[in-house]
Amino acid sequence: MSAPTPFLKALTLGLLTFIWGTTWAAITISLRGFPPFTGVALRFAIAAVLLLVYAYLKGIPLAAANSRDRRLRILHALLTFCGSYGVVFWAEQWVPSGLASVLFATFPLLVAVLAHFVLPEERMTAPVLAGTVLGFAGIAVIFAEDFDLLGGRMVAVAAAVMLISPLVAAVVSVAVKRWGAGVHPVPFNAVAMALAAGIMGGVAMAAERHRPIVFDPGPVAALLYMAVAGTAITFPLYFWLLEHMEARQVALIGYGTPIVALFLGVVFMNESVTPRTLVGSALVVVGVAVASHAKRRRMSGDKGRMDS
């Protein structure tokens, strides 16, 4: 199969950026009807069923290709779907969706740092390092905020815990890039989602059995949107891109999602954004942009040398 064109890769990146930029608000809406761990379990259970049906109809085998594929599926289930999304859903009980998306925007910077040590072809350059430092400076600015303005001390605690989410997600992306060559994205994600749904379902029964579930139209629609568009469609596309692009290139989806999420949070959900939060958010986004621009320049230079 021929490699995808640059236009197709850019189009897919744009689609993922938009969809995942909207899911931050969808999580907040879903929490009005579903406790966090219950929501995670249902999201991935629905998405797993859809992907399993698709694999069956297309005749895609579900069995792991080898022991390495099997281990990566387990890692994906535990860190990405249980760990990262469990943290996100829990944290968004207090953290505004726009701020949560900005905190997760450290994901591409964490990928760049991890890739430097794990992926020989993705060594960190000085401009990428500068962008990383700038991005984390933005996080420091955000955490110098008076969190009472954003809802109280629990917002600060949940925001700090929220930083676990991009870290464990970055570990999985780099691991799959390093050891997951040839892994089919549909069964890889379907099996990991099914495993995560079972684990998080058990966690929900233990931790949330006394919390009510409210089947109002808004939360139900938000959960279905996340399961279909924000999970079953996007994750196979993400890992398909990871097969054809460098890990830190694909991770730059984190550059655009905060912009989408902040806009939706402020305009449609009346979320509070203080000047310090805006400054910190801008530093995070600019830091990712600096790292992205430096990477594109280096790639263009390499291509020019090969063509000469």
Secondary structure in CASP SS format (residue, H / E / C, confidence):
PFRMAT SS
TARGET T0000
AUTHOR 0000-0000-0000
METHOD secondary structure of the structure
MODEL  1
M C 1.00
S C 1.00
A C 1.00
P C 1.00
T C 1.00
P H 1.00
F H 1.00
L H 1.00
K H 1.00
A H 1.00
L H 1.00
T H 1.00
L H 1.00
G H 1.00
L H 1.00
L H 1.00
T H 1.00
F H 1.00
I H 1.00
W H 1.00
G H 1.00
T H 1.00
T H 1.00
W H 1.00
A H 1.00
A H 1.00
I H 1.00
T H 1.00
I H 1.00
S H 1.00
L C 1.00
R C 1.00
G C 1.00
F C 1.00
P C 1.00
P H 1.00
F H 1.00
T H 1.00
G H 1.00
V H 1.00
A H 1.00
L H 1.00
R H 1.00
F H 1.00
A H 1.00
I H 1.00
A H 1.00
A H 1.00
V H 1.00
L H 1.00
L H 1.00
L H 1.00
V H 1.00
Y H 1.00
A H 1.00
Y H 1.00
L H 1.00
K H 1.00
G C 1.00
I C 1.00
P C 1.00
L C 1.00
A C 1.00
A C 1.00
A C 1.00
N C 1.00
S H 1.00
R H 1.00
D H 1.00
R H 1.00
R H 1.00
L H 1.00
R H 1.00
I H 1.00
L H 1.00
H H 1.00
A H 1.00
L H 1.00
L H 1.00
T H 1.00
F H 1.00
C H 1.00
G H 1.00
S H 1.00
Y H 1.00
G H 1.00
V H 1.00
V H 1.00
F H 1.00
W H 1.00
A H 1.00
E C 1.00
Q C 1.00
W C 1.00
V C 1.00
P C 1.00
S H 1.00
G H 1.00
L H 1.00
A H 1.00
S H 1.00
V H 1.00
L H 1.00
F H 1.00
A C 1.00
T C 1.00
F H 1.00
P H 1.00
L H 1.00
L H 1.00
V H 1.00
A H 1.00
V H 1.00
L H 1.00
A H 1.00
H H 1.00
F H 1.00
V H 1.00
L C 1.00
P H 1.00
E H 1.00
E H 1.00
R C 1.00
M C 1.00
T C 1.00
A H 1.00
P H 1.00
V H 1.00
L H 1.00
A H 1.00
G H 1.00
T H 1.00
V H 1.00
L H 1.00
G H 1.00
F H 1.00
A H 1.00
G H 1.00
I H 1.00
A H 1.00
V H 1.00
I H 1.00
F C 1.00
A C 1.00
E C 1.00
D C 1.00
F H 1.00
D H 1.00
L H 1.00
L H 1.00
G C 1.00
G C 1.00
R H 1.00
M H 1.00
V H 1.00
A H 1.00
V H 1.00
A H 1.00
A H 1.00
A H 1.00
V H 1.00
M H 1.00
L C 1.00
I H 1.00
S H 1.00
P H 1.00
L H 1.00
V H 1.00
A H 1.00
A H 1.00
V H 1.00
V H 1.00
S H 1.00
V H 1.00
A H 1.00
V H 1.00
K H 1.00
R H 1.00
W H 1.00
G C 1.00
A C 1.00
G C 1.00
V C 1.00
H C 1.00
P H 1.00
V H 1.00
P H 1.00
F H 1.00
N H 1.00
A H 1.00
V H 1.00
A H 1.00
M H 1.00
A H 1.00
L H 1.00
A H 1.00
A H 1.00
G H 1.00
I H 1.00
M H 1.00
G H 1.00
G H 1.00
V H 1.00
A H 1.00
M H 1.00
A H 1.00
A H 1.00
E C 1.00
R C 1.00
H C 1.00
R C 1.00
P C 1.00
I C 1.00
V C 1.00
F C 1.00
D C 1.00
P H 1.00
G H 1.00
P H 1.00
V H 1.00
A H 1.00
A H 1.00
L H 1.00
L H 1.00
Y H 1.00
M H 1.00
A H 1.00
V H 1.00
A H 1.00
G H 1.00
T H 1.00
A H 1.00
I H 1.00
T H 1.00
F H 1.00
P H 1.00
L H 1.00
Y H 1.00
F H 1.00
W H 1.00
L H 1.00
L H 1.00
E H 1.00
H H 1.00
M C 1.00
E C 1.00
A H 1.00
R H 1.00
Q H 1.00
V H 1.00
A C 1.00
L C 1.00
I H 1.00
G H 1.00
Y H 1.00
G H 1.00
T H 1.00
P H 1.00
I H 1.00
V H 1.00
A H 1.00
L H 1.00
F H 1.00
L H 1.00
G H 1.00
V H 1.00
V H 1.00
F H 1.00
M H 1.00
N C 1.00
E C 1.00
S C 1.00
V C 1.00
T C 1.00
P H 1.00
R H 1.00
T H 1.00
L H 1.00
V H 1.00
G H 1.00
S H 1.00
A H 1.00
L H 1.00
V H 1.00
V H 1.00
V H 1.00
G H 1.00
V H 1.00
A H 1.00
V H 1.00
A H 1.00
S H 1.00
H H 1.00
A H 1.00
K H 1.00
R H 1.00
R H 1.00
R H 1.00
M H 1.00
S H 1.00
G H 1.00
D H 1.00
K H 1.00
G H 1.00
R H 1.00
M H 1.00
D H 1.00
S C 1.00
END
